[in-house]
Amino acid sequence: MTQWPEGPAADPERARERYDSDIRAVRRDLREAARADLPAAHFGLGTVVVVSTVVGRLAGPVAGALVAGAFAALFLVTLAVMRLRGARGREATRRAYLFSFGWANWI
């Protein structure tokens, strides 16, 4: 017998609805907190350019190219995944760009 917080007269269907509603609210809040926008992605791209330039000057051009190449590869793989999932044209590019460089929202 399942013990419900409301006691033995609890309605399991209403408890399930309340649970599902709470889970949807938590997921909505997490999506909102993790959402990236274009200005943050532009800042992330700028950060990658600056960091790869600094690394290129300090450690050599190959190291700088590796930093830039890693983010370029991430963008291209993400773009391919977006295309496979059905996004086309500018929308696929925007989504890949936000995924690849939108992390700057948190720096």
C-alpha positions in Angstrom: 0.0 0.0 0.0 1.4 3.4 -1.0 1.6 6.0 1.7 0.3 9.4 0.5 1.2 12.6 2.3 -2.5 13.5 2.3 -3.4 10.3 4.2 -5.2 7.1 3.2 -8.1 8.9 1.5 -5.8 10.6 -1.1 -6.8 10.5 -4.7 -3.8 8.9 -6.7 -4.9 10.6 -9.9 -4.9 14.1 -8.4 -1.5 13.3 -6.8 -0.1 12.3 -10.2 -1.5 15.5 -11.8 0.0 17.6 -9.1 3.4 15.8 -9.5 3.3 16.2 -13.3 2.4 19.9 -12.9 5.3 20.5 -10.5 7.8 18.7 -12.8 6.7 20.8 -15.7 7.1 24.0 -13.7 10.6 23.0 -12.6 11.6 22.0 -16.2 10.3 25.3 -17.5 12.3 27.3 -14.9 15.5 25.3 -15.8 15.0 25.9 -19.5 14.5 29.7 -18.8 17.7 29.7 -16.7 19.7 27.9 -19.3 18.5 29.9 -22.3 21.1 31.6 -24.3 20.5 34.7 -26.4 22.3 36.2 -29.4 24.2 39.0 -27.6 25.6 36.4 -25.2 26.6 34.2 -28.2 28.3 37.2 -29.9 30.2 37.8 -26.6 31.2 34.1 -26.5 32.5 34.3 -30.1 34.5 37.4 -29.3 35.9 35.7 -26.2 37.0 32.7 -28.4 38.7 35.1 -30.8 40.5 37.0 -28.1 41.5 33.8 -26.2 42.8 32.1 -29.4 44.7 35.2 -30.3 46.3 35.4 -26.8 47.1 31.7 -26.8 48.5 32.1 -30.3 50.8 34.9 -29.2 52.0 33.2 -26.0 52.2 29.5 -27.1 52.5 29.7 -30.8 50.1 29.9 -33.8 49.4 26.2 -33.7 48.0 26.4 -30.2 45.9 29.4 -31.1 44.6 27.6 -34.2 43.7 24.6 -32.0 41.6 26.7 -29.7 39.7 28.4 -32.6 39.5 25.0 -34.5 37.9 23.3 -31.5 35.1 25.8 -31.4 34.7 25.7 -35.2 34.4 21.9 -35.0 31.9 22.2 -32.2 29.9 24.6 -34.3 30.0 22.4 -37.4 29.0 19.3 -35.5 26.2 21.1 -33.9 25.1 22.5 -37.2 25.1 19.0 -38.7 23.0 17.7 -35.8 20.5 20.5 -36.2 20.2 19.7 -39.9 19.6 16.1 -39.1 16.9 17.0 -36.6 15.1 18.9 -39.3 16.1 22.5 -38.8 16.9 24.3 -42.0 18.7 27.4 -43.2 19.1 30.3 -40.8 17.2 28.6 -38.0 19.7 25.7 -38.0 22.6 28.1 -38.1 21.2 30.2 -35.3 20.6 27.2 -33.1 24.1 25.9 -33.7 25.6 29.4 -33.0 23.7 29.7 -29.7 24.7 26.2 -28.6 28.4 26.8 -29.5 28.9 30.3 -28.2 25.9 31.0 -25.9 27.9 29.8 -22.9 29.1 33.4 -22.5 25.8 34.0 -20.7 27.5 32.6 -17.6 30.9 34.4 -17.6 
